């Protein structure tokens, strides 16, 4: 299914959290604090909602990717690993 990219991106996000890099979007967002990270996730979620109401599939895909990315930044900020979320989904599937 190609979900390996989630692990790859999450690894980079964690690295930017643990080893901030000048000029990095993720490092900069995380440095602004948890409230800003949450606000950015909320913003991106709203943009996805608007896109989903439209007819442009490509726009919905673009905004969905932004939501997934910012969700992973939020999880990293909270110290939650992506595999913990995947395990919760597996548990619910049983």
C-alpha positions in Angstrom: 0.0 0.0 0.0 3.0 2.3 0.3 2.6 3.2 3.9 6.3 3.0 4.5 6.5 6.7 3.7 4.7 7.4 7.0 7.6 5.8 8.9 10.1 7.6 6.8 8.5 11.0 7.3 7.9 10.4 11.0 11.6 9.5 11.5 12.5 12.9 9.9 10.0 14.7 12.1 11.4 13.1 15.3 15.0 13.9 14.2 14.0 17.6 13.7 12.4 17.5 17.1 15.4 15.9 18.8 18.1 17.7 16.7 16.6 21.0 15.6 17.9 22.2 12.3 18.1 25.8 11.3 15.7 26.6 8.5 13.7 23.4 9.0 9.9 24.0 8.9 9.3 21.2 11.4 12.0 22.4 13.8 10.6 25.9 13.6 7.1 24.8 14.2 8.0 22.7 17.2 10.1 25.5 18.7 6.9 27.7 18.7 5.4 25.2 21.2 2.6 22.8 21.5 -0.2 25.3 21.1 1.1 26.5 17.7 1.4 22.9 16.6 -2.2 22.2 17.5 -3.4 25.4 15.9 -1.6 24.4 12.6 -3.2 21.0 12.7 -6.6 22.6 13.2 -5.9 25.0 10.3 -4.9 22.2 8.0 -8.0 20.1 9.1 -10.2 23.0 8.2 -8.6 23.3 4.8 -9.2 19.6 4.1 -12.9 20.0 5.1 -13.2 22.9 2.6 -11.4 20.9 -0.1 -13.5 17.8 0.4 -16.6 19.9 -0.3 -15.3 20.7 -3.7 -15.0 18.7 -6.8 -11.2 18.8 -7.2 -9.8 15.4 -6.1 -6.2 16.7 -6.4 -7.0 19.5 -3.9 -8.4 17.0 -1.5 -5.4 14.8 -1.8 -3.1 17.8 -1.3 -4.9 18.9 1.8 -5.2 15.4 3.2 -1.4 15.1 2.9 -1.0 18.3 4.9 -3.3 17.0 7.6 -1.4 13.7 7.9 1.9 15.5 8.0 0.8 18.0 10.7 -0.8 15.1 12.6 2.6 13.4 12.7 4.2 16.7 13.9 1.6 16.9 16.6 2.1 13.3 17.7 5.9 13.9 17.8 5.4 17.0 19.9 3.3 14.9 22.4 5.8 12.1 22.4 3.5 9.6 20.7 5.0 7.3 18.1 3.3 6.6 14.9 3.5 2.9 15.5 1.5 3.4 18.7 -1.3 4.9 16.7 -1.1 2.0 14.1 -1.3 -0.5 16.9 -4.4 1.2 18.2 -5.9 0.9 14.7 -5.0 -2.8 14.6 -6.6 -3.3 18.0 -9.8 -1.7 16.8 -9.8 -3.9 13.7 -9.8 -7.2 15.7 
